Amino acid sequence: MSEYKIPEKGIDKALLLEQLKTYGSDDKDWKNGKVWSLVYHLDDEHSDFMKTVYTSYFSENGLNPVAFKSLKRFEHETVRMTLDMLHGGTKSVGNMTSGGTGSITIAIKCYRDYFLSKRKLIKGVYKFIQPEMILPASAHPAFRKAAQYFGVKVVEAPLDKNFRVDVKAVKRLINLNTMLIVGSAPCYPYGVIDPIEDLGKLAKRRNIPLHVDACVGGFILPFVEALGYPIPAFDFRVEGVTSMSADIHKYGYAAKGASLILYRSMDIMKHQFFIDESWCGGIYISPSLQGTKPGGAIASAWAALKAIGREGYMTNAKLLMELTQSMVDGINAIDGLEVMGHPEVCLIGFRSSDKRKVNIFVIGDLMEKKGWHIDRQQNPNSLHISLNPTHEFATEEYLKDLKDCVAHAKAHPELKNEGDAAMYGMVAKIPLRGMIKKELMSLMEEMYGPEGKMPDNETQDEKNDIVSKLARTYIEWAEKLESIFSK
């Protein structure tokens, strides 16, 4: 473990910069369009500008708006510009967070406390009741993460044939404990917008808050709509919508991490604030989960909106929608593949149209061998891409490789029993999901344990061992259940 000690003397900075380059050489090649998620890049010039802005506020801390009034100004103006774009009224409010998960998590804390504050009028009956929120099956896992943190029960609503949440199912799931309804604009797996207008009518009629997760869509859907695309109403124009989350470090192209949580009024938002008026270190006030708030992230968010402007965002949206249509048409033209639903924006999920001939996870394996970074999805099994301007010159090559991989997979059906395809295929079929969670927990413990085991160090044999272990455990449980029920 000696190599992990802080060096006695500082290492030469030039050497450290070289080490940074060396360590980064094994990372995925996103600059040439090989990565279809994780990175949101407009162009090199804009990124250089963002770096300059960020470093100009490198040391400033947004924790104390009195000390750094410039940061409070940047945050306020960013919130107001975004609310104007999303049709928030003069009473709408919000603040910046560290990212989509931060925005979603603080919103759940806020709605939990808002729900409980209303229930205080009825003593005894609600004392031991757990607040519930209704989520589409496609909602981002950050909602479940927040529910685990804050003791909220998740009630999952199924999707319809177009991969949008089933509003009738949502209506049936509402009860006295329902503190919140959630919709996505769009959902990440399929790029489709939930029926926000119908959810809004339902929420308003039942007097239940409605949160719209526009972490991905918040800074592109308004411009796609302005271009004339048929985007359904998803923002504060819908009366029942009480809050929205929107990431400015995604299609707003600010530096990471910068997101916004927005509310229709302060009546709800005030429940997310934390105040400790008795601490010996002085009165402590925090509007969100963060204590220290990086000044660079706040400044870059403000600067991105100002520098790109509506014209720049419109130009970007036009390019991305053209790329989206090209990819949808290209994927659907490949015999054996189909796009799932009808993506309204530049997120696409696609699957096998004939599982007997094409295993979608085999396609993922083959594409990775060609140098592409592939995101795999489940329920149903599929692959996923998020489009950015960096993909303008990569889509043709991607589609060509995808077509070749499908042809190869059809000619070699035995590949479904090899590599990651075997692992994902097996995991997708195991009905006892707790088994998977247990194995993944073990993997996390290794990654963040004393040795810091990296996932890339895992050999294929080790991956296969995990698959075998899951399979053996599944078989053992099946045999136990059979034994119990046979008696």
N, C-alpha and C positions, 0 to 999 in steps of 0.2 A: 504493500500500500504506500511505500515511500514516494512513488511518483506523483501521488496526490497531495503532497505537502506544498504549502506556499514556499516558493524558492527563497533562500536566505537573501540573495541579492536580486534585484529586478533584472529581468531578461531584456536584452536589446529590443526596442520597439520594432525596428525593421525586421528582425528575425520573427517576432510574433506575428507581424502582418503576413509574412511568408507562410507561417504555420496556418494562419487562417485560410489562405488560399489552398494550401495542401489538404487541410481537413475538408474544405468545401468541394474538393474535386470529386468526391464520391456522392455528392448530393445529386438529385434529379435535375436534368437539363431543362429548366422551365423557360429560359431565354429563347430557345429555339422551338418553343411550342410543344415540347414533349410531355409537359405536365398539364392536365386538364382539370385542376382544382388547386386549392391552397393559395395560389398566387394571383393577385389582381394587378396587372401592369398595363399602364396606358402607353408610355413610350419612355425611352431613356432620358430625353430632355426633361420631361415632367418629373421623373424619379430623381434626377439630379437636383431639380428645384425643391422637391420635397425634403431631400437630405439637407439642403442649405437652410430651409425654414426650420426644420426640426432641430438642427444643431444650434441655431440662433437662440433657441429656448431650451437648450440641453439641460441646464441646471435648475431652471425655474420649476416651482411646485404649485400646482393648482389647488392644493389642499386649503390654502388660505387666500381667499379672493381679495382680502384687504391688503395683504402684502404684495400680491401680484395682480393689480387691477387690469393690466393688459390681457392676462389670461381669462379673467372673468368677462371682459369685453368680447374676446374671440369666441368664447363658449356661448355667450348670450346671442351674438350675431349669427353663429352657426345654427343654433336652435331655431331662431326666428326665420332664417332663410329656408331651413328645412320645413318648418311648419307652413310657411307660405307655399312651398312647392307641394305639400301634401294636404293643402286646403284646411289647415287648422285655423280656428277663429282667433279673435283677439284675446280670448281668455285661455287659450291653449298654452301649455308649459312643457318644460322638459330640461334634460341636462345630458352631458356627455358621459360615457362610460368607456371601459377598456376594450369592449368588443361585443359581439352579438350575445354571447353567453352572459356577459355582465349585464347587458340591458334586459335580457329575459329573466335572469335570476333576481335582480332587484325588483322587477315588475311583479314576480310571484310573491316576494316578501311583502310588497306594497299591498297587493290584493288580499293576501291572507289577513293582514292587520286591518285593512278596510272592512273585510267581511266580519271579523271578530268585533270590531268597534260597533257595527250595527247590531250585533247579536247581544251586546251587553244589556240592552233594554229588556231582554227576556232572560231572567236569571234562572239558573238551575238546569233548564231544559237543554241549553246549548253549551253548557260548561265542558262536556266531554266529547263534543261532536268534532270530527275531523273535517276541515274544509276540503272541498273537491273541485277539481277543474277538468273540463271536458276537452280532450285533445283529439285532433285528427290522427289516424294511425301514421300519417306521414309527417307529423310535426317534428321539429328538431329535437334531438335528445336533451338539449339544454333545459327544456321544460321538465323532463323527468328528473334531471339532475337537481334542478331547483326544488322540485317537489320533495325529493329525498332530503335536501338540506333543511327545508322549512316545515316539514311535517304535513304536507298537503297530499291528498289522495288523487292519483291520476285515474281518470275514467276515459278509456279510449273509444273513440267513435270510428266506425269502419269507413272505407272509401267506396265511392260508386264506380261504375265501369270506366269512367274517365279519370279515375284516380284523384277525384276531389272528395272532400268530406261529405258524407251523407247527412243532409240537414235534418231529415226525418228521424234518423237515428239519434242525432244530437238532441232533438226535442224529447225523445223518449228517455234519454239519460238524465235529464234535468231533475233535480230534487231539491229539498230544502237546504241541503249542504253545498249546493253548487255555488262556488264563489266567482267562477270565471269560465268563459267560453273562449277558445282560441281558434283562429284561422290563419292560414299562411298565404302570403302574396309575394312570390310563389312558394310552394313547398320545394325543398332542396332536391329530393330524389327524382322528380318528374318535371319540374319547371312549370307546373300548372297552378292557377290561382283558385283557392277555395271560393265557394259562393258567398262572398263577404256580405253582399246586400241581403241575401236570405238569412244569413246568420245575424246580421244587424237587426232585422225586423224581429227575429225570434228573441234576441237579447233584450231589445227595448221593451217588447211586450211582456217579458218575464222579469224585467228589471234586474238583469244580470249583466255585469261588465263584459265587454268583448275586446280582446287584445288581438291585433293583427301583427303577425311576425313578418315584417318586410325587411328583415336583415339583409337578404340578398336583393330584393326588388326595389327597395326604397329609393335608390339613386339611379335606377334605370327605367322602371316602369313609367314614371311620369313623362319621360322623354320619348319612350316608345309610343305611348298614347298620343303625344303631341305630333308624332310622325303620321298618325292616322290609323295605326293598328287598333283592332277592336279589343281594347283592354277593359274588362269590367271594372266598375267602381270598387276600390279596395281601401280607400283612405278615409280621412275625416269627413268627406262628403256623405258617407254612410252614417246616418244618425246614431245607430247603436254602437259604433266604434268608440271606445273610451280611451284606448291607448294604442301606440305603435312602437315597434323597435325597428331601427334602420341603421345599417353599418355604413359609415362613410369611408371606411378603409377597404370596402369591396369596390362596387362600381362607382363610388364617389372618388376613388383613387387618392385618398389621403394616406399618410403613413400609418402603419399599424401601431398601437391599437386604438381605434377611434370608432365609437358607435354612439347612437342616440336612443334614449328612451323618452317618449313623448306622450303627454296626457291631454285629454280634452279640457281638463280644469284642475286647479290646485286642490279641489275637494278630495281627489283621489291621491294625487302625487304627494301630498303632505305625509301620507302614511309610509313613504319610503325613507323619510329622513330619520337620522339617528342623532340624538342630542344627549350628552352626558354633562349635566350642569354641576355635578358634585366632585368631579375628579380633582385630585390634589395638584395635578399638572395644569389645571385651568379648565375653563369650559371648552368642551370638545364637540364640534358640530361636523357632521358628514352627510352629504345628500345622497350618496350611493355606497356601493360596497367598497370602493377604493378609499384609502386614506390618502397617501401620496398619489397625485395625478400628474403624470409626465407633461410638462409644459410643451414639449415638442409635439406631442400628439394633438394637443388642443390647437396649437398654432398652425400645424399642417392641415388640419381639417378646415379651418377658416380659409387658409391660403389656397387650398385645392378648389373650393367652391368659387373663390374670387378669380383664380387664374384660368380655370377651364371655362367657366361661364355657361349659360344655357346653350349657346351656339356650339361650344365644344362638346358638351354632353349629348346634344342632338346628333352631331356628326358621329360620335362614338356609338350611340344607340343604333343609328342607321347601319353602320358597319356590322355590328354584332347581330342584328336581326337578319341581315343578308347572310351572314355566316351560319346562323341558326337554321334558316330555311335550307341552305345548301347541305348542311349536315343531316337534317331530317330527311330530305329527299334522297341523299346519298345512302344513308343507312337503310331506309325502306326499300331502296332499289336492290339491295343485296339479298339474294335468295337465302332465306333461313334466319333473317333478322327483322325486327320490327321496333319502331319507336313506341314508347308507352304513353298513351294519351296524346294530347295536342299541346305541346309546350308553348306558353305565351311569351316566354322570354328565354334567354340563352343558357338554360339548363336542360339537359336531355338524358333520359334514362332509356336504355334499349335492351331487348331480350331476344331469346331464341323464339322464332315463330313455329318451330318444329323441334321439340326437345329430343325426339328420337334420332334426329340427324345432326343437330348442333347443340353441344353443351356450351352454354355461354361462358362458364368459367374456364373452359379450355381455350376459348377465344381470348380471354383475359391473359392467360399464360403465354399464348403465342404472341400476342401484341407486346407483352413486356420483353420478350426475347428480341423483339425488333427495336427496343429502346423506348417504348412508350410507358408512361406511368399510368396505371389503370386503377380506377376506383370500382370496387365490387359492391353490389347491393343484394339484399335478400328480401324475401316475402313480397313479391316474387323475385327469383334470381335474375339479376340484370347487371349491366355495366353503366357507368355514368360519366358524363363530361360536362364541364362548365366552360363556356367560351369567353375568350378575351381577345383583344387586338393582336396579341402575340400569335394567335392561331390563324391569322389571315393567310399566311404562307405555308401552313402546316396541314390544313384540312384535306387538300388533294392527296397528299402522301398518306395521311391517316386513313382515308377511305380506301385507297388502293391496298394498303397493308391489311385493313380490316377484311376486305374482300378475299385477299389471298389466304388469310388465316381461316376464314370460314370454309373455303375450299379444302384447305389442308385438314381441318377438323373433321369434315365429312369423310375424307379419305382415310382417316385414322381414328376411328371411334374408341380405340383402346386408350387414347390420351386422357379420357375422363377419369381414369384410375391412377393418374400420375400427377405430380407437382401440386401446385395450389388448387388446381381443379378438383383433385381428390379431397383435399382438406375442406374447401368451401362447400363442395357437394355433400360431403358427409355431415358437416356442421349444420347445413340448411335442412337436413332431413331429421335431425334429432329432435324429438318432441319435448324432451325434458330440458328446457332452456337453462335451468339452474346449473346443469352439468357444464355447459359452455361457459357460463359466468364464472364458475369455480376455476376452470382451467385458465381463463383469461386473467383472473385475479392472481393466480400463481405467476403468470408471465409478467404482470405489472410489478409484482413483488421483486422479481429478478431484475427487471429493468431499473427500478428505483432503489434497489438494495445496495449494500456496501460495494459490490463489484461493478454495479452499473452496467449490467449485460445489455448490449445493443441488439435490437431485433435483426440487424443485418448480419450479426455473427452467427445466427441460427442456421445450421445446415439443413439441407433438404431431409436428411435422415431424421433430424430432430423434429422437423415439421410433421413428417410422417408418423413419428412416435406420438405426437399429440393427437393426430387423427386416430391412430390405433387405440390410444388410451381412452379417447372419447367413445370410440366404437365398443371397446370392451366394457366400459362402464355402462353404456346404454344396454348392451346385451345382458349384463348382470342384473340391472334393474328390471328389464323385461322378464327375465327368468323368475325374479323374486315376486313380481306382480302376478305372473302366471301361476306360481305356486300358491300364493295367497288366495286368489280367486277360484282355484281349482278345488280348494278344501271345502 
